[in-house]
Amino acid sequence: MAFPFAHYAFFGMALLAWPLEAATTTTTTTELVAPADDDNSTEAELGIPSPTRISVGGMSSGADFAVQFQVAFSETVMGAAIFAGQPYRCATQRFPNDTMMPPNPEVPVCEGCPAGKTLEYDHCKYNSSVVEARLLKTVAQNYASQGLIDSVTYLERARVYLYRGTKDNIYEQGSVAKTRDFFAEFVPASQLLFKNDIPSGHAYSLPGSKPWPCGAEGLLSNIPFQNCDYDGPGAALQHIYGGGLAPPADKASLSKLKWFDQKPFYGDKDVTGLARWGLVYVPTSCEAASSRACDLFVSFPGCGFTSYSTFVLLVTNLNFNSWAETNHIIVLYPKLASHGSTKQQQEGCWNVYGQTGANYATRDAPQMLAVRQMVKQVSNLKIWGPFSEYSATVSHARCSAYITIIILFVGMLS
């Protein structure tokens, strides 16, 4: 397998940014080091009340999967935050103006293709002019009539936020607009918000002063969060929950992030691709002792986060947790491992290409069912702990960053 240079690149550059913000004195903090995959020392169940409202979100592959999950479980899911995502079941649908291609394991399923032919990989992202939202509406209606997904009438109450940066070179211009058009077939216009005027690349737009340039090119373009003076996660949550959320906490406490065991949800692990551990953020107001029923937001990472280090970096640099802390929202972060035989599976992408079967976008598809079970059982997730304490200095941070940069150059030469 080729060295995943782009994904480690963002990791190294983000680590280099960390010392610029760190204090010059030694401080004690909580270290989010993942337990070993064979560690069975989960201590207790999470023990919180069942969530009241459930929403989902993600970026890139995670956004594609959030679209699937919102549509398939629309009776349960109240809204979605789609940061660069394609329409429901778009990747495997032939449209009248599609170009036919020879068989390809990356697109093993094609609805409407002649025998021995398939679609161009990622045609909905790179050639969105062929996409017809009304055809995909019919697909969803047919699935619902067969009982494969929830009734599409439930989508009438969904609240959907969509985002695409103007410098996104992965989801090209027009691609996310087609996702909006698909939802507009079911969702009232007042419940749809499409933000497409921020000059970010393929990334979450964040506020603040972190040195991750907005719309950067080259190596920095691979960082999945960019300082564009626009709070994308906050805007998404405000829209989903109807406005009126309290301002976010200045900083979310790492002690509120907990590793949970995904093994009970494996099913066929080679198919679901779940890693052993995921993360869940539990605000102070939602802890077991409070007895308060909180909301739940499920955040799906995109491709390239199979390493626990990069996964933690993403979770702790996005500001969903800061908003969650002050607004009684639990945030669940499922994690995929490198698995399977295709490039997408090995990079930890969610299954939106039919690589595990034609019914990948239905309620009973392996990944869909696994996450649905996590949501149902979130109150009783098996938690690993306690977290260890360690002393972190700026020199320690720089050392980690320089080691990562060395790895990057080795990758470039390999």
Secondary structure, DSSP 8 states (H G I E B T S, - for coil): ----HHHHHHHHHHHHHHHHHS-SS-EEEEE-----TT-----EE------S-EEEEEETHHHHHHHHHHHHTTTTEEEEEEES---TT-TTB--TT--EE---TTS---BT--TT-EE-TTHHHH-GGG--HHHHHHHHHHHHHTTSS--GGGGGG-EEEEE--TT-SSS-TTHHHHHHHHHHTTS-GGGEEEE------SSEEE-S--S-BTT--GGGGG-SEEE-S--HHHHHHHHHTTS------SS--GGGEEEEE-GGG-SSHHHH-B-SEEEEE--GGGSGGGT---EEEEEE--TT--SHHHHHHHHHHSSHHHHHHHHTEEEEE--B-S-SSSHHHHTT--S-S-TT-TTTTSTTSHHHHHHHHHHHTGGG-EEE---EEEEE-HHHHHHHHHHHHHHHHHHHH-
